[in-house]
């Protein structure tokens, strides 16, 4: 099930893909032999959240075999591959039995009501063990920012696969309550779309430490325990009584433009809560003697350094209504578990030294915005991003990368299009920027030209060409490596430039490797041997590899790409390893980095591939 949405079906900030209902964590522990009797609040009762679409909260799921009262609002029956979640016909949706584990849900219980006694503590997610890094020791409001970092660590490093059987989601997102004038935004969602949870479940089964574990600890408690260990101010705070009764599963942080007369940006933290009164008491205990402001908006507590700032944030138009933000997230697609957005131009304006020393660069990025997301698929983990709004970069529209035409035996490769053209057009500005930064770049360039006979930047533009692709073959890695470069350029000029470099290196006493050179039709090939040069000179079948296709999506459109087939080089790093350490590394299949650049917009994808 792909992490990305289908083409032309990207979600808007108020439409979450593959969502069902928002999961509500247990309110207090019960014995495993005592069923829950709590039901969701009805419309008009405290705690009721108006649904945006699909299933309405406040109603139990329709049991299998019973008619749905509202086909437009009922959750559709889905069949994920060949998995059977063991739902008896008398059970409402969500009564799942993965293997030998039982979440304590009995027939007739509303969805999401679990018995605490049946939660099992599973091994750390992906076998990473406890996080090696610890948040800085900060008092007061520092815990809020530390919590954001800790959430990520717990989620993908040490918190377990947090009840992936609960295919929940939907509801208000942090960007629905944070101010529209935000210049930066980070969101973490411990209740993501169903496809993301299923992917996390599949990934956990690939590693020895988690393959038999289908649930893990409550990630919120894991975060709290980590913070409590590092902060002496939380010694009297009890998670079960002071935190768990009100804490939701989503958090967002917005950076705001500096207030009038201030130099530092403002900060608002949005924490999803399930009970406002309990949240007030719990947050007050967390903050201790530190001053802070708190206001409530929908199902979130908004926290700021002062009450005036919190009240102002609660009354402001929401970030989801910001046209730039909405368009950028729509272009990004699936927002996954972690997402971020930044108005880079406005952030850069907060650096006065940039505006005064390099106004040309500031002008180029004044409208740049960046968005990204961490998301999961059963076969990979992906960090995807987009950049929009760059001005006067004069980068043109580079041709597609040539990486897919490499030999099928390629173990690793880098391919970049348009780099030569960019350097040629931006050379003067590059030298100026380097000089402004205190570098003696121009002096070094002049010296290099005098000693080597190179004409810069022209010779560099020729050597980089319209596209340059570097390749390392899987054959001979442990004895006689095969490597080379294929450049789309003027072959005669390229051979002349290489001759200048070889002559210069020989004159300095540097050992010059004997490289095979093959001028072609609009291409120039350099390689470690004539045989490998001949292979690079013709079109290969790397693009037909399943691993390559998964690592480099849309390779025919990508203008830059990096690919490593870890299965082909694993013998270099598995030697001497044993047991779980070796088994877990063998799960890693490959790495791909790719993206496109056209005019003022660019895309980016980093994928870590996993074997079955």
Helices and strands as residue ranges (DSSP letters): G 116-118, G 125-127, H 142-153, I 154-158, G 174-176, E 182-189, H 194-204, H 219-230, G 232-234, I 239-243, E 247-256, E 266-273, H 276-287, E 293-297, E 300-304, H 307-315, G 319-321, H 323-332, E 338-343, H 344-348, H 352-357, H 359-365, E 369-377, E 380-388, G 403-405, E 410-417, H 419-436, H 441-452, H 458-464, E 467-473, E 483-488, H 491-507, E 516-519, E 523-527, H 530-537, G 542-544, H 546-551, E 560-565, H 566-569, H 571-574, H 579-587, E 588-595, E 597-598, E 601-610
